[in-house]
Amino acid sequence: MNKKNLVAICYLLIACISSGCMKMAIKKHKIGREFNFTDRNRYFSQISKENGIDVSYFLLLDSADYMKFGSSTTSIYYGCFINDSTQIKKTDWLMDNQSCMGRIGHEIEHIMLSNRPDTIALDSSVNLSNFGFYSAVDNKRIRIIHPDKKLTIVLVYFYSMGTYYRSLFKEILEAQQKFSSICNLYVVSMDPVCYLK
């Protein structure tokens, strides 16, 4: 067997294994599932239980803000903010692969361990005060930046991503709880929950 055939067989074997693993991951983590809820409480109860995050961390967006907010993210990690209009700039290392759980967790942990997060590279391209956020608990409008906290971490959740990021949510939640005196955490639901009763 020549080298060319051996390389072709290796690529074929890798493709077969990869596609099998992908199918298994999709099934195991319920990736791509359809949003078919009619009740807001049932929705939050299910995603809270599946992802290990208390409902109090979840936020809803004003219905007019979904497109605007959603168009400014390509990952579950929206960003770490010092105030409404100042975000800690994402590193090039994270930007190379924004869906990598290890990179997201490492980035957030590095920021929280910094004694002076305001001295890290900053970005002012996103202004959180342009969005209407509502608590998933009582549906009241809230400000997610608090003057008594140095940092606010904003994550994004889609029902269709299933439980794939459960371990990352757990890791970030544990880190935030360790630094709760200086840091808030919110998870913005990008599902059409604002239309549910």
C-alpha angles and dihedrals in degrees: 000000000000127000093254093057092045091053091048091051091049091051091048092049092050091048092051093048092045095050091048091050091047092053091048092049091049091053096041095048096034091237115180096021118159123252105234105151123139097178124063095205092052091050094052093041091055099044091043091053095042095049101034094239123129114238090241090074093057124095133190125215126229105261090243091058102053096093095041094048095040094050091061096059136064097172142045086254107079095173152271114272132200092189139345094288105026121078127178105251115248113242122247087243091061094040089058089065114008095174094058107113093206093053094048092048092046092048094051093044091051091052094048093048091054111101090210111033089172089068093060117094109289134210127199100186094108124057113194092194087071090070132072110228123189130192113249089216101059104001092239120146112253141185109233096200114077123191092221092060125070094207143029120195116205121196128179128225131199120184089219091065089067117193096325094115096041094114092048092050088050092049093049093044091052091048091048092050089052089053097033092130090067104021140061126195128205132177114205114210111222093191120105092260093137087074094055126094 
